Amino acid sequence: MFFRQRPEELFRKRDLYAVKRSEGPADHAMETALSRFEGESDQVMARIVGAARAGAVPGLSPDEEATWLRFLYLQWKRVPDLHLTVTTPEEADTILDEIIAAARGRFPNHGAELDRLSQPAQRSLTVKNARVDGLRDMPRGVFDALRSRGLGIVRITRPDKRFIVGSRPVVKLTHPGKTDLRHPECELWLPIASDVMVGLGRGQGTETLVLDCPTETIRHTNLAIVQQSTMFASGSAALTRSLARNR
């Protein structure tokens, strides 16, 4: 299905990161925190894009680099498409069944509460809350691994080529036995503009800019996003149709 819509409207889902733990109102603290953080990360991305279009590296401060790394991690981890890949609804149900069964054996006097937890609506809410809670912290080991690689920036200079955006936007490209983020041949990329994508670089403290991105690299990146996303968009109807034929 093809239709015209702004990306921020296409990929937006209402109350996606709201948490409801009881009969009271939903807790929107995570959504508020993410919105505030996106404002900070927008400024960093604007610097990266502006510098790349001027043929330069952005020269991020340590704080700006940390903001970028957290943004990259959240785009990699928080999107619903990834949740469904890492833990499918069926797998989440199985895990919850195991937890409830163990709780019944350990807390036999709480049968009524566990019965309520077993109801379909409450089960769905419990799984959603668990996914949201998982966004609260970025593991230190992951942050250190990302930082150890520095910043890699790719700029498209051909006006007839562009990157797409997908509902699972971060692409990890690896070779057998070289999947660790610290490995120099492990790639992690996120397009942040139609002509700029950012990912892992060549070493801690470095910023590397590649201009004149090869056509095959653009196509390979776009196809990888298409294959792992349930929705994708681009600024070109012809490009969208071409990629859709390869799903």
Residue, then its C-alpha position, 0 to 999 in steps of 0.5 A: m500500500f502506498f500513500r503520501q504522509r509526513p514521516e512523523e505522522l506515519f510512524r507515530k503511535r499514540d501512548l506507545y511509551a505510556v505505562k499503566r500499572s493500576e486502575g489509575p491514570a496512565d503514567h506518561a513519564m517515559e514519553t515526556a522524558l523521551s520527548r525532552f531527549e529528542g529535543e536535545s538530540d535534534q540539535v546534535m543531529a542538526r550539527i552533524v547534517g549541517a557539517a556533512r553538507a558543508g563537507a566537514v565533520p561536526g566536532l562534537s563535544p563529549d556531551e554531544e557525542a554521549t547524546w548521539l550515542r544514546f539516541l542511536y541506541l534508543q532508535w535501535k532498541r525502542v522501536p516496536d518492530l524490534h520488540l516483535t523480533v526480539t520477543t514475539p507476542e507468543e514468546a512474551d505470553t510463554i514467559l508470562d505464563e512461566i512467571i505466573a505459574a512460579a508465583r502461584g507456587r510461591f504465593p498460594n494466597h495471592g491466587a485472585e491477583l494472579d487470576r487477574l494478571s492472567q486476563p487477556a487485557q491485563r496480560s497485554l498491559t503487563v507485557k507493554n509495561a515491561r517493554v517500556d521499563g526496558l528503555r530506562d537505562m542504556p547498559r554501560g557496556v553497550f555505551d562503552a562499545l559504541r563510544s569505542r568506535g567513534l563517529g562514522i558519517v556518510r553523505i550522498t552528493r548525487p541529487d538522484k539518490r537518497f536514503i529512506v526511513g523505516s519503522r526499524p531504522v537502525v541497520k546492523l551489518t556484520h560478517p560471521g564471527k564479527t558481530d561484536l560492536r567493538h569489531p571494526e568490521c561490524e557496522l551500525w548505521l542510522p539515516i538521519a536525513s535523505d542524504v546523511m547517515v551516521g554510524l560507527g567509525r574507526g576508533q574512539g574520539t574519531e569522526t570520519l566523513v565519507l562523501d560520494c557514497p557509492t550507489e551500491t552502498i545506498r541501495h544495500t542500506n535501503l534494502a536492509i531497512v526495507q527487509q527489517s521494517t513493517m513500514f518505510a518511506s522516502g521522498s521519492a514515489a519511484l524509489t518507494r515502489s522500487l524498494a517495495r518490489n524487493r520485499 
